[in-house]
């Protein structure tokens, strides 16, 4: 078995998809925003693979690049460099017509701001039926599917109400129905519980879980809500425009955190390790029997054997 094959086999055994096996594949993804005076790198070589049927939480500090990633995957923005494919669509080379079809049928999107998801002058049923009109679904079928989706997502009682007559949680659940109206393969949600109280947020996440389990959508949800991230099997943390760690959870069990190694061999040490061991600037790497040692500059094993100072961060 080659070294790459062995690494991919170990990734599968740990529950993480190997490269190019996913419905969503991002490889060394870069997004740079430029103005006349400043250049901002929102994504700096991000790698991500999501397999079909997963429900994944994306977490990270403000400005880490997670919302930029969703904008690219939704077809609303273009990456500067790298590779991004969703359900066979190359997001860097899609033409205008393919991009329009992609946004209508392949992906659905739920915004954090409830007011961005629904048209205020339409009822909940009419809002859900509207995307199907652009996909040329017959009128009778549109109404039947819209009613079915509202029922699956627990808001059938809202069908004849306009957004102003709904609570925030009800609006977001109707928004999930809108996003899944054309049976997208991928459902993206950017902080869908960010403006809601805990109880309403739980209802919205339950709707996202139903979209995943009952409607068959692969779900990526950006969230700061720890209750949400703890309810999915896989949580991906983004830091400084790159994927830094992944937490894998068994059903109802505690999570185990992994640091993500990219194809160039780069990884981001968790901030708590950097602070605890005083890692700054240059660090020393040592090949130990069963791990790689990371040492502060000036510490680590000497010619005579064990370290003169500092601590070993085992990798």
C-alpha positions in Angstrom: 0.0 0.0 0.0 1.4 3.4 -1.0 1.8 6.1 1.6 -1.1 8.2 0.1 -3.4 5.1 0.0 -2.5 4.3 3.7 -3.3 7.9 4.7 -6.7 7.8 2.9 -7.5 4.4 4.5 -6.8 5.9 7.9 -8.9 8.9 7.1 -11.8 6.7 6.2 -11.4 4.6 9.3 -11.6 7.8 11.4 -14.8 8.8 9.6 -13.2 11.5 7.5 -13.6 11.4 3.7 -10.5 11.2 1.5 -9.8 13.7 -1.2 -12.1 13.5 -4.3 -14.6 11.1 -2.6 -17.0 13.9 -1.7 -20.1 15.6 -3.0 -18.3 18.8 -2.0 -14.6 19.1 -2.7 -12.4 22.2 -2.0 -8.7 21.9 -2.7 -6.3 24.8 -1.8 -9.2 27.2 -2.2 -8.2 30.9 -2.2 -10.4 34.0 -2.1 -8.8 37.5 -2.2 -10.7 40.7 -2.0 -9.0 43.7 -3.5 -9.6 47.4 -3.5 -7.4 50.3 -4.5 -5.8 50.5 -1.1 -6.1 47.1 0.6 -6.0 43.3 -0.2 -7.7 40.9 2.1 -7.3 37.1 1.9 -10.5 35.6 3.1 -9.5 32.1 2.2 -5.8 31.1 2.2 -5.6 27.5 0.8 -8.7 25.9 2.4 -9.2 22.1 1.9 -12.6 20.5 2.6 -14.3 17.3 1.6 -17.9 16.5 2.4 -19.5 13.2 1.4 -23.1 12.9 0.3 -25.5 12.6 3.1 -23.4 14.3 5.8 -24.6 17.0 8.1 -21.5 19.2 8.9 -21.1 22.2 11.1 -18.6 24.9 10.1 -17.3 27.0 13.0 -14.8 29.7 13.4 -14.2 33.2 14.7 -15.6 36.2 12.8 -13.5 36.8 9.8 -12.2 33.3 9.6 -13.6 32.8 6.1 -16.5 30.4 6.8 -19.2 32.7 5.3 -17.0 33.4 2.3 -16.8 29.6 1.8 -20.6 29.3 1.8 -20.9 32.2 -0.7 -18.6 30.3 -3.1 -20.3 27.0 -2.6 -23.7 28.6 -3.2 -22.5 30.1 -6.5 -22.9 33.7 -5.2 -19.1 34.3 -5.3 -16.1 33.1 -7.2 -12.8 31.8 -5.8 -9.6 33.5 -6.8 -7.7 30.3 -7.1 -7.7 26.6 -6.2 -10.4 24.0 -6.9 -14.0 23.8 -5.8 -16.5 21.2 -7.1 -20.0 20.5 -5.9 -22.0 17.6 -7.3 -19.8 17.5 -10.4 -20.0 21.3 -11.0 -16.7 23.1 -11.3 -17.3 26.4 -9.5 -14.4 28.1 -11.1 -15.3 27.4 -14.7 -19.2 27.4 -14.7 -20.7 29.6 -17.3 -23.7 31.9 -16.6 -26.4 29.4 -17.7 -24.9 26.5 -15.7 -24.4 28.7 -12.7 -28.1 29.8 -12.8 -29.2 26.1 -13.0 -26.8 25.2 -10.3 -28.3 27.8 -7.9 -31.9 26.7 -8.8 -31.5 23.0 -8.5 -28.2 21.8 -6.9 -27.9 24.0 -3.8 -30.3 25.7 -1.4 -29.4 28.5 0.9 -30.7 29.9 4.2 -29.5 33.3 5.4 -29.1 34.3 9.0 -31.3 37.4 8.6 -34.9 36.2 8.5 -35.9 39.1 6.3 -33.6 37.9 3.5 -35.2 34.5 3.1 -38.9 35.2 2.4 -40.8 37.6 0.3 -43.0 39.7 2.7 -46.1 39.9 0.4 -46.4 36.1 -0.1 -47.8 33.5 2.2 -45.5 30.7 3.5 -47.0 28.3 1.0 -46.4 30.8 -1.9 -42.9 31.4 -0.8 -42.1 27.7 -0.9 -43.8 27.2 -4.2 -42.0 30.1 -5.9 -38.6 28.5 -6.5 -40.4 25.5 -8.2 -42.0 28.0 -10.7 -38.5 28.9 -12.0 -37.7 25.2 -12.2 -40.8 24.8 -14.4 -42.7 22.5 -12.0 -46.4 22.3 -12.9 -48.6 24.6 -10.7 -50.6 21.8 -9.1 -47.4 19.9 -8.2 -45.9 23.1 -6.8 -48.7 23.5 -4.3 -48.7 19.9 -3.3 -44.9 19.7 -2.7 -44.9 23.1 -0.8 -47.6 21.8 1.6 -45.7 18.6 2.0 -42.4 20.4 2.9 -44.1 22.6 5.4 -45.6 19.6 7.1 -42.2 17.7 7.2 -40.5 20.7 8.7 -43.2 21.3 11.3 -44.8 24.5 10.0 -47.9 23.3 8.2 -49.9 25.6 10.4 -48.1 28.6 8.8 -49.1 27.9 5.2 -51.5 30.8 4.8 -49.6 33.3 6.9 -47.2 36.0 5.6 -43.8 36.4 7.2 -44.8 39.3 9.4 -47.4 36.9 11.0 -44.7 34.3 11.9 -42.2 34.1 14.7 -38.5 34.2 13.9 -38.2 30.4 14.4 -41.2 29.8 12.1 -39.7 32.1 9.5 -36.4 30.2 9.5 -38.2 26.8 9.2 -40.2 28.1 6.3 -36.9 29.3 4.8 -35.5 25.8 5.1 -38.6 24.6 3.1 -37.9 27.3 0.5 -34.3 26.2 0.3 -35.3 22.5 -0.2 -38.2 23.2 -2.6 -36.3 21.9 -5.7 -34.7 18.9 -3.9 -31.2 20.3 -3.8 -28.3 17.9 -3.2 -26.6 20.4 -0.9 -28.3 22.7 1.7 -26.2 25.6 3.0 -27.2 27.6 6.1 -25.3 30.7 7.3 -25.9 31.2 11.1 -29.6 30.2 10.7 -30.1 30.3 14.5 -28.1 33.4 15.1 -31.1 35.7 15.7 -33.2 33.2 17.7 -33.6 32.2 21.3 -32.5 28.7 22.4 -35.9 27.0 22.0 -36.5 28.5 18.5 -32.9 27.6 17.5 -33.4 24.0 18.4 -36.6 23.9 16.3 -34.7 25.3 13.3 -31.8 22.8 13.7 -34.4 20.0 13.9 -35.7 21.2 10.6 -32.2 21.2 9.1 -31.8 17.6 10.5 -35.0 16.5 8.8 -33.9 18.1 5.5 -30.8 15.9 5.9 -32.4 12.7 7.1 -35.8 12.7 5.4 -35.3 14.9 2.3 -31.8 13.6 1.5 -29.9 16.9 1.4 -26.3 17.1 2.4 -26.2 20.0 5.0 -23.4 22.4 5.7 -24.3 24.9 8.5 -22.2 27.8 9.7 -22.8 28.3 13.4 -21.5 29.9 16.6 -24.1 27.9 18.5 -22.3 25.1 20.5 -25.6 23.3 20.9 -25.8 23.0 17.1 -22.2 21.9 16.6 -22.5 19.3 19.3 -25.5 17.7 17.5 -23.7 16.8 14.3 -21.2 14.0 13.8 -18.6 16.2 12.2 -17.6 19.8 13.1 -15.0 21.6 10.9 -13.2 24.6 12.5 -11.9 27.2 10.1 -9.1 29.6 11.2 -7.4 32.3 9.2 -8.9 31.1 5.9 -7.9 27.4 6.3 -9.5 24.3 7.9 -7.7 23.8 11.2 -9.4 21.0 13.1 -12.2 18.5 12.8 -14.2 17.1 15.7 -15.8 13.7 15.1 -18.6 12.4 17.3 -20.3 9.1 17.7 -24.1 9.2 18.1 -24.8 10.7 21.5 -21.1 10.5 22.5 -18.2 12.8 23.2 -16.2 14.2 20.4 -12.6 13.6 19.4 -10.7 16.5 17.8 -8.2 16.1 15.0 -5.8 18.7 13.5 -6.2 18.8 9.7 -3.0 18.2 7.7 -3.2 19.7 4.2 -1.6 18.3 1.0 1.4 20.4 1.5 2.0 19.0 5.0 0.8 22.1 6.7 -1.2 22.1 9.9 -2.5 24.7 12.4 -1.7 23.9 16.0 -4.6 24.7 18.4 -4.1 28.1 20.0 -4.2 26.6 23.5 -1.1 24.6 22.6 0.7 27.6 21.2 0.2 29.5 24.4 0.8 26.7 26.8 4.1 25.7 25.3 5.3 29.2 24.4 5.6 28.5 20.6 6.7 31.5 18.7 8.4 32.1 15.3 10.6 29.1 14.7 9.9 25.7 16.3 12.0 22.5 16.3 10.6 19.2 15.0 12.0 15.9 16.2 11.2 12.4 14.9 10.2 10.3 17.9 9.4 6.6 17.9 5.7 7.1 17.6 5.1 10.8 17.1 6.6 14.1 15.9 7.8 16.3 18.7 7.3 20.1 18.4 9.6 22.2 20.5 10.0 26.0 21.2 13.2 27.5 19.6 16.1 26.8 22.0 14.5 23.8 23.6 14.2 20.1 22.7 16.5 17.1 22.7 20.2 17.8 22.7 22.9 15.6 21.2 23.0 13.8 24.5 19.3 12.9 24.5 16.4 14.5 26.3 15.4 18.2 26.2 17.2 20.9 28.0 14.0 22.9 28.5 10.5 23.4 27.1 7.8 20.8 26.5 7.1 18.2 23.8 3.9 18.7 21.8 3.3 15.2 20.4 1.9 15.1 16.9 
